[in-house]
């Protein structure tokens, strides 16, 4: 214990002699650890945001999109003419036993005007069952109903971003008349906030209107009744895989596809989307982690370089210590302790900066700030290991110096 205390005191005294050099050496480790902590934190935050967004879509959800899936996960025909229609959605609702609710949608964008204010937003043509399948809620006013669908009523439900952009603070948007493509629409409801998606998309920047209204007055249609997707919410306890197969069979029969033909649509489940996005996040996180770890490697090389210079500068001191009885292992341990002190101090500062940086970036990126004790512990242990690994060669070199030659060194 006494030997360790004396060694630690000697190591700290040696590092204090060249404060600027020690600080610059620590800086390499600080940058490396901060980069690792930030990368891990942002990766976990992005993953959490993705999972939250998928859960916010609704429970036991299936999404049918046009185009068949080919190798690599791509969809043939994506972006071309849609193979899905309103009649397909009604067939699923009518014939599938495990369905709780079905909705369908088309999207576009348009400029919305109110008084002297205007805002370009996403227009989504959908059905009254949208609230059931999307796990959304109306916090003010009401949602459009089947009568509005049948009559093509000029009514809309808006997200909170549109409210903040078009209306004065404290003004009630319900009942207001806005204009879209020279057509007047009455705001009948406001959607509850869902925040950002984790990819920079504002999910509150959305305007919903009856599908029939949008098709006739806003989005237009080359073929009436064509939809971009069909959203199916399964009943509680329904197996999503079985429901997916049932929907596929219904649509294949409707589209008159032979057994050897590929489906001209794809059914996605929440679990599949979550798994795919989770894999993408993990791969991206691993790549960024590898890049960030290079900074630690550079910091370790900096420690080795500084300690080699220190051995040269302190050759005479080492000779004196050996002359009065110090063993080679004592010199070895002292230089290793110096290396570990540099790396551990750098690791602690790097953790603090990494956490602060993660919180700032997460705030602006609108993703959750996730604290990872495992990553912090790993960063401390790794930075200490870097000190030992890169400090061993200079320490070994110092311990093998010849005492007589060291005493003569100028």
N, C-alpha and C positions, 0 to 999 in steps of 0.2 A: 504493500500500500504506500509506504514511504517512497519507494522507488518510482512508483507511478506518479505520485504527487510532485516529486522533484523533476521528473521527465516532462510533465505537463507544464510546470512553471518555466523550465528552460525553453520549451517549444514556444510558449506564448511570448517570452522575452525576445527570442530570436525573430519572431514574426513582427513584433513591435518595432524592431530596429529599422525596418523598411516598410512603413505603413502604406505608402502609395503603391509599392510593388505588390504587397499582400492584397490590397484592395482590388487592384486590377486583375490579379489571379482569381480572386473570389468572384469577380464579375462574370467570368466565363461560366462558372457553375450556376450562378444566379440566373443567367439567361437560359441555360439549358433546362434547369428545374422549372422555371416559370413557364417555359414553352410547353413542357410535358404536362404540367398541372392544367394550363389553359386548354390544351388540346383535349385532354381527358374530360374536363369539365364541360366544354362546349359540345363534345360528342355525346355525353350523357344527357345534356340539356336538350339537344336536338332530338335524340331518341325519345325522351319523355314528351316533347312537344308533338312528335309524330303520333305516338300512342294516344295522347289526349285528343288529338284531332280525329283519329280514327274512331275512338270511343264516342266522340261528340256527334258522329254521323248517325248514331242510333244503335239499337241493340239487334243482334242477329241479322245483320244487313247483307244483302246481295245486290250487286250492281251489274246490270246487263248493258254491254256496249257493243256497237257494231264492229265487224271485222273479226276474222278468226285468228287465233294466236298461232304464230309460227315459231320456228327455232329461234332461240335468243329472247323470247318473250315479246317479240314485236307483233303488231297486228296488221295483217294484209288488208289493204283497202282503207286504212285509217285516214281520215280526212276527206274521203270521197263521199259518194252518196250513202246515206244511212240505210241499213237493212232493217231497222226497227220502226214500229209504228204504234200509234195509239191503240189500234186493234190488238196488237201483240200484248200490250200491257193489260188490256181488259181480259184477254184470254187467260193470261197467267192468274189474274185475280179470280176468275170464274172457275178455272179447272184445277188449280193447285190446292191440295188439301192443307198444306202447312203454312199458307200465307196469312199474315195478319193484316197487312196493308200494302198497297202498290201505288207508286207515283211514277210520273215520267216528266221529262224536262227537255227544254231547248234553251240554249244560252246565246246571248249576243251582247252588244254594247251600244249605248246611245247617250246623247246629251240630255240631261234633265234640267229644266228651267223652272224657277219659282221667283217671282218678282224680278229683282235685278241680279239674282244669284243663279249660277249654273254649275253643273257638275257632271262629268262623264263617268258613268257607272256601268256595272254589269246588270243586264236585264235577264231574268230567269223566268221563262214561261213554264208553269207547273200546275199542279192540281191541289184541291183542298186537302188531300191526304199527305201533302208534303210535311206538315207538322208532325204527323205520326211516324213517318219513316226517317226523318232527319233529327229527331229529338230536339227540335227547336220550340220556342214559345213566343207568344205575342205578349209583350209587357204593357202595351197600350192599344186600345181599340180592339179590333177583331180581324180574323182572317177571312178571305173570300170563301164562299160556299158553292155548292153544286148549282144553285140557281144562277150565280154570277158566271159560272162556267158555261151553262146552257145559253145565257143571254149575251155572252161576250161583253160583260160589264166592264166599263172603264174605271176599274179600281186597282189600287196597288198597295202592297205592304212593303215598307222600307226598313233598311238596316240603320243602325245608329250613326254610322259614318255619313250617310246621306243626310240624316237629320242635322248633324253638326255643320255640314257644308252648306245646306240650303236655308236653314231656319235660324232665326235669332235665338240666343240663349234664353231658355225659359219659355219659348213659344211652343205651343202644342201643335204638332204637325197633323194630328188626326182631324180630318175634315178639310184640310187645305187642298187646293187644286193646283196641280203641277202640269207642265207640258212636256211631252215627249214626241218628237217628230211632228210638230204642229197639231198634236191631238191632246185634249185635256183629259187628265186622270185625277180621280179623287183618292187621297191617302186615307185608308180606313184602318191601318194598324202599323205598329212599330215592333220589329223583331228584337228579342233579347240579344245582348252582346255575346259574341263568341271569340272575339279577339283575333290575333294573328294566327297564321297557320304554321309558323316556324320556317317558312320559305319566303317570307316577305309578302305573302298574300293577305289582304285585309278581308276577313270573312264577314265583316259588318258592312262592307261596301257592296251592297246587294239590293236589288229591287225586284220583288216578286209580283207577278200578275197572272191572271187566269190564262191557261194555255191558248184557249180559243181567241181571247182578246189579243194576245201577243202575235199570234199567227196572222190575224186579219189586219192589225193596225200598226205593228211595230217591227217584228222580225220578218214577216212575209213567209212564203212557202212555195217552192217549185212544185212539190207534191204535198197536198194537205194531209195532215195527220202524221208526218214523219217526225220522229223524236231522236234526240242524241243519246239518251240513256233511259233505262227503266230501273227504278229503285224499288227493291222488294224487301219488306220487313217480315221475318218469319215469326211464327207464334212461339211463345215461351216453351222451351224444351225441344223444339224442332231441331233436328240435326241439319246443319247448314250444307253439308256435303250432299245429303240425300235430297234436300230441297233444290240444290243447284242442278242435280241430275234430272229432277222432275221438271224444272223450268226448261232445261235444255231439250228434253223430249217434246214438251209442248211446242216450243218454238220451231224445232226441226220439222214437226208435222205441219205446222202452219206455213212454213217456208217451202214445203214440198221438197225436202232434201233427201236424196237417196243415201243408202247406208255407206257407200264408198265416198260420198262427198263430205268435205269439211264444213263445219258450221260457219255461217256468215255472221256470227256474233260470238261474244265471249262472256261468260258469267264469272264475276269476281266475288269472292267472299271477304269479309272483314279480316278473318284469320290469314288469308292469303296475302292481302295487302299489307297487313301488319308484319308478317314474316318477311316479305320482300323488302319493305322499307327498313326493317331491322337489320337485314343482311347488308343492305347498301350502307347504312349508317356505320355498322361494325367495320366493313371493309375500308370505308373512307377514314374512320377513326384510326385504324391500324396503320394506314399509309401516312397520315399526318403524325401519328405517334413516332413512326420510324424517322420521319424528317426531323421532328423535334429532338429526338434522341441524339442526332448528330451533334447538336449544340453541346450536349453533355460530353460527348467524345472530345470535342474541341477544347472544352473546359478542362478535361483531364489531361490533355496534352500540354495545356498551359501550366498546370501544376507541375508536371514532370520537368518542363523547361525551366521554371523558376527554381525548383529544388536542385537541378543540376548546376545552375548558376550559383546557388547558395552553397553547394558543396565546394565549388572552386573558391569562392570568397572566404569560406570558413575552414579551409584546409589546415591552417596553422592552429586554429582553435581546437580542431579535432585532434591534432597531434598532441597538444598540451593535455587534453582530457585523457587521452590514452596513456600519456606519460605518467599521469598521477593515479592510474589504476583503472580507468574506464575500459570495459570490454567492447569488442566489436558489436555484440548484440545490443549494448546500451546505446551506441551511436545509431544502430539500425532502428531501434524502437523510437528514438527521439525524432528522427526524420519522418518515420511513418506517422507519428502523432501530429507533427506539423502538417503533413499532407491531409490527414483526417480532419484537423481543425479547420483548414481552409475549405475543404469540401462540405463539411457539416454546416459551417456558418453560411456558406453560399447556398446550401440547400434550404436552410431555414428562411433566409431572405427571399430566395426564389419561390418558396411556397407562399409566403405572404403576398408577393407581387403577382404570382400566378392566380391566386384566389381573387385578388382585387381586379386583375385584368379580366378574369372570367366573368365576374359580376358586371363589370362595365359593358363588355361586349354582349353578354346575354341580355342586358337591359335594352340596348339599342337594336339587337336582333330580334327582340320580343320572344325569347325562348326562356324556359325556366332555368334558374341558377341551381345547379345540383352539386352538393358537397359530397366528395368521395374520400372517406377516411382511408380506404385501401390505397388509392392513388397517392395520397399524401405520405402514408407510411412507406410505400414503395419508393417514392422520390427520395425520402430521407435515407433509406437503406442503400438505394442505388448510388446516391451522391457520396455516401461514406465508402462504398465499395470502389467507386472511381478514385477516391483519394488513396486508398490502400493499393489498388492496382497500379496506378500511374506513379505513386510515390515509392513503390518498392525498389525500382531500379536505381534511382538516386540514393536511396537509403542504403542499399546494398553496396553501392560504389563507395559511399562515405565510410561504411563499416570495414571495408577491405583496404583502406588506406594504410600505408606503412607509417608508423609513428615517427621514425627518424626522418624520413623524407618529408613528412608533413611539417615537422618542426623547422626544417630548413626552407620551407616554401615561403616565398615573398609575394 
